[in-house]
Amino acid sequence: MIEINASRELVADALVRELQGLLGAEVFDALSRMITRDYLDDEMDLQRSIIYRPEVFEHAFIEIIGHISERILECIWNTKMSKEFNLDFSITYQTGGDLAKCIRAIPIKADTTLH
């Protein structure tokens, strides 16, 4: 079994950073607002949607940007994210719908803090 030293939160933060760097701040902010408003009913921000509703985030991203967005996610996930977080396992991004599989393959870390 491969040890993954990342949380879904860290991966979502890195994915958002990569998208922002690739698309530019203005385009990314507009995209983020559209997804949050039109697909998430302002119930959560973009990073939380990647963690908890990756299929909604990915569907919105592909629908807004078009099918080139699948290649963008594939490139980011399979090159940058996999290396940064040692996500070297059988789940890779190949086509639309794979982001949810990739995110869900990262185990949820148990919360050990006292409430």
C-alpha positions as CSV (number, residue, x, y, z in Angstrom):
1,M,0.0,0.0,0.0
2,I,1.3,3.4,-0.9
3,E,1.6,6.0,1.8
4,I,0.0,9.3,0.7
5,N,1.3,12.3,2.7
6,A,-1.4,14.7,1.6
7,S,-4.8,15.7,2.7
8,R,-7.7,16.5,0.3
9,E,-7.5,20.0,1.6
10,L,-3.8,20.4,0.6
11,V,-4.5,18.8,-2.8
12,A,-7.5,21.1,-3.4
13,D,-5.4,24.2,-2.4
14,A,-2.7,23.2,-4.8
15,L,-5.1,22.5,-7.6
16,V,-6.7,25.9,-7.1
17,R,-3.2,27.5,-7.2
18,E,-2.3,25.7,-10.4
19,L,-5.5,26.7,-12.1
20,Q,-5.1,30.3,-11.0
21,G,-1.5,30.3,-12.3
22,L,-2.5,28.8,-15.6
23,L,-5.7,30.9,-16.2
24,G,-4.5,34.1,-14.6
25,A,-6.1,35.8,-11.6
26,E,-8.9,37.6,-13.4
27,V,-10.1,34.7,-15.5
28,F,-9.8,32.4,-12.5
29,D,-11.8,34.7,-10.2
30,A,-14.5,35.0,-12.8
31,L,-14.6,31.2,-13.2
32,S,-14.7,30.7,-9.5
33,R,-17.6,33.1,-9.1
34,M,-19.5,31.4,-11.9
35,I,-19.0,28.0,-10.4
36,T,-19.8,29.1,-6.9
37,R,-23.0,31.0,-7.9
38,D,-24.3,28.9,-10.8
39,Y,-23.4,25.3,-9.8
40,L,-23.1,25.5,-6.0
41,D,-25.8,28.0,-5.2
42,D,-23.2,29.9,-3.1
43,E,-23.2,27.1,-0.6
44,M,-19.4,26.6,-0.6
45,D,-16.3,28.0,-2.1
46,L,-14.3,26.5,-4.9
47,Q,-11.7,24.7,-2.7
48,R,-14.4,23.1,-0.6
49,S,-16.3,22.0,-3.8
50,I,-13.1,20.2,-5.0
51,I,-12.9,18.4,-1.6
52,Y,-16.6,17.6,-1.0
53,R,-18.2,17.8,-4.5
54,P,-15.4,17.2,-7.0
55,E,-17.9,15.9,-9.6
56,V,-19.8,19.2,-9.5
57,F,-16.6,21.3,-9.7
58,E,-15.3,19.2,-12.6
59,H,-18.7,19.3,-14.5
60,A,-18.9,23.0,-14.1
61,F,-15.3,23.6,-15.1
62,I,-15.7,21.5,-18.3
63,E,-19.1,23.0,-19.1
64,I,-17.8,26.6,-18.8
65,I,-14.3,26.2,-20.4
66,G,-15.1,23.4,-22.8
67,H,-13.4,20.1,-23.4
68,I,-9.9,21.6,-23.4
69,S,-10.5,21.8,-19.6
70,E,-10.2,18.0,-19.5
71,R,-6.7,18.2,-20.9
72,I,-5.9,21.0,-18.4
73,L,-7.0,18.9,-15.5
74,E,-5.2,15.9,-16.9
75,C,-1.9,17.8,-17.2
76,I,-2.2,19.4,-13.8
77,W,-3.1,16.2,-12.0
78,N,-0.8,13.7,-13.8
79,T,2.3,15.9,-13.8
80,K,2.2,18.5,-11.1
81,M,-0.1,17.1,-8.4
82,S,1.1,13.5,-8.6
83,K,4.7,14.6,-8.1
84,E,4.0,17.3,-5.5
85,F,2.0,14.9,-3.3
86,N,3.5,11.6,-4.3
87,L,0.2,10.5,-5.7
88,D,1.9,7.7,-7.7
89,F,-0.9,5.1,-7.8
90,S,-3.3,3.6,-10.3
91,I,-5.8,6.4,-10.2
92,T,-4.9,9.0,-12.8
93,Y,-6.9,11.7,-14.6
94,Q,-7.6,10.6,-18.1
95,T,-11.0,12.0,-19.0
96,G,-14.0,13.9,-17.7
97,G,-15.3,12.4,-14.5
98,D,-11.9,11.2,-13.3
99,L,-11.4,14.1,-10.9
100,A,-13.8,12.8,-8.3
101,K,-12.1,9.4,-8.5
102,C,-8.7,11.0,-8.0
103,I,-9.8,13.2,-5.0
104,R,-11.7,10.3,-3.4
105,A,-8.6,8.1,-3.7
106,I,-6.9,10.3,-1.2
107,P,-7.8,9.0,2.3
108,I,-9.5,11.3,4.6
109,K,-7.3,12.0,7.6
110,A,-8.9,11.4,10.9
111,D,-9.6,14.5,13.0
112,T,-7.8,14.0,16.3
113,T,-8.5,17.4,17.8
114,L,-10.7,17.7,20.8
115,H,-14.0,19.6,20.3
